Amino acid sequence: MSKLLALTKVLPILAAGALAVDYPTIPEDKTTPYQQRLAIYGSNSVSVAWNTYEQLNQSCVEYGTSSSNLDSKACTTKSTTYSTSRTWSNVAYLTDLTPATIYYYKIVSGNSTVGQFLSPRTPGDTTPFNMDVIIDLGVYGTDGYTLSSRKAKKSDIPTVEPDLNHTTIGRLADTIDDYELVIHPGDFAYADDWYEDLGNLLDGSDAYQSILERFYDQLAPISGNRLYMPGPGNHEADCSEIPYLNKLCPEGQKNFTDFLHRFDATVPTAFASQSTNTTAQALAEKARSLAVPPFWYSFEYGMVHVTMIDTETDFSDAPDGTDGSAGLDSGPFGFSNEQLEFLKADLASVDRTVTPWVVVAGHRPWYTTGSGNACDVCQEAFENIFYTYGVDLGVFGHVHNSQRFQPVVNGTADPNGLNNPKAPMYIVAGGAGNIEGLSSVGTEPSYTAFAYADDYSYSTLRFLNSTALQIDFIRSTTGETLDSSVLYKDHSTQFVVQ
């Protein structure tokens, strides 16, 4: 049954009225920080962002390498909101950090506690590390996607409230010491699915905001203690996925408004090149000028160059764009072809002697199991660029399960398989859990290597060395490894153009 048909069937039930929106309680001290989130902002800097229930004159963070001696302080005057939000988004920038060092920080607000993070590794650092991939993650009020019987191991950092112990977030909490950063290319909270609960149908704008508040409160023990890099998905676009309801969205809930307020000042544009090659330096500077964070941008961390792209808007026939197939009428956020020109310059600038691995992450996949899930217009826009500049791994979600494919280009598997292929390897890591549930595996293309849809899951990328990348899929409820593979690339070419 389509969502629109289901909605028309339940609307007559509403004559008896609707339940009150279940907002989180506003604290007595409205400067109390909530929804903390960290991000890489530069090669030696980190942004600390958080929300408060009143506007701040100054957004300040104290920090240092000892939890008992926070001897540095950073402040901005940035504190913004939008028409339907109850909270203000605040940010401060911690700069001149020593690479790969544990820092402690405390937001200068009421009822604040000390958090911690590992500062970014310098591009070119060959120390092995892990990066988790979380996509399509949402909650629906205090009972959204919890396991009441699960007894999570608690630690001082992070602590996940028992009634918000989502299986994937709970697993991320249990394994907090096993990964150094997280990428999340799209679909946070699923606030635009507010109409799935009958109690919300007469108060959609408040229900939408309530779900956002609860989700980012739940995510904070992870995003406030690990570098957490976001990208846009279709559920960030508007207050409803249904075009009919989308017409009723207030301005504050259209066109990625919350996503922009939450993340636009927290992520970088593109890093200056660490290469000695002057052409690479110029291309990196061009990419920086063309970046439009938080929609498309890049960063470097140790052995990897990561590029975040926008599969929703800003290319020909983009699904969420103006007159796009999804009917969400969003964007554009750059001038014509700006995103594609950014991607070309960014990938061409990568010096494999500095950052051998190149990962590009977006939301909608063009390689996927099942039928009707592939984003053909995304493939037309991006795939040749991926191949030309030797992308090692494409990371996507949107389809709510876990999938891994043999390296493939234009629908043909690379004959080398995982042993030094020219074609990119692709994964889908959309099984983290949300109100819409899991997607069945369905039909599997011949180049499918792994597909799983029995339970919530996510992926861990293990950068072992400059030539070996291990990709694991983890079952959220148990922590078991569902699938493990190692991609080998010799990275013998300094600047890849195929």
Salt bridges, closest charged atoms under 4 A:
ASP22 OD1 - ARG214 NH2 3.08
ASP125 OD2 - ARG121 NH1 3.21
ASP136 OD1 - HIS363 NE2 3.69
ASP136 OD1 - HIS400 NE2 3.53
ASP174 OD2 - ARG150 NH2 2.62
ASP174 OD2 - ARG171 NH1 3.89
ASP177 OD1 - ARG226 NH2 3.61
GLU180 OE2 - ARG121 NH2 2.84
ASP187 OD2 - HIS235 NE2 3.88
ASP187 OD2 - HIS363 NE2 3.04
ASP192 OD1 - HIS235 ND1 2.62
ASP193 OD1 - LYS3 NZ 3.49
GLU213 OE1 - ARG86 NH2 2.85
GLU241 OE1 - LYS3 NZ 2.63
GLU241 OE2 - HIS235 NE2 3.53
GLU251 OE2 - LYS254 NZ 3.48
ASP258 OD2 - ARG262 NE 3.00
GLU285 OE1 - ARG288 NE 3.65
GLU300 OE2 - HIS305 ND1 2.83
GLU312 OE1 - ARG364 NE 2.93
ASP320 OD1 - ARG364 NH2 2.96
GLU341 OE2 - LYS344 NZ 3.49
ASP346 OD2 - HIS305 NE2 2.85
ASP392 OD2 - ARG352 NH1 3.49
ASP392 OD1 - LYS489 NZ 2.53
ASP392 OD2 - HIS491 NE2 3.21
GLU436 OE2 - LYS3 NZ 2.59
GLU436 OE2 - HIS235 NE2 3.47
ASP455 OD2 - ARG475 NE 2.91
ASP472 OD2 - ARG462 NE 2.62
GLU480 OE2 - ARG475 NH1 3.23
ASP483 OD2 - ARG404 NE 2.73
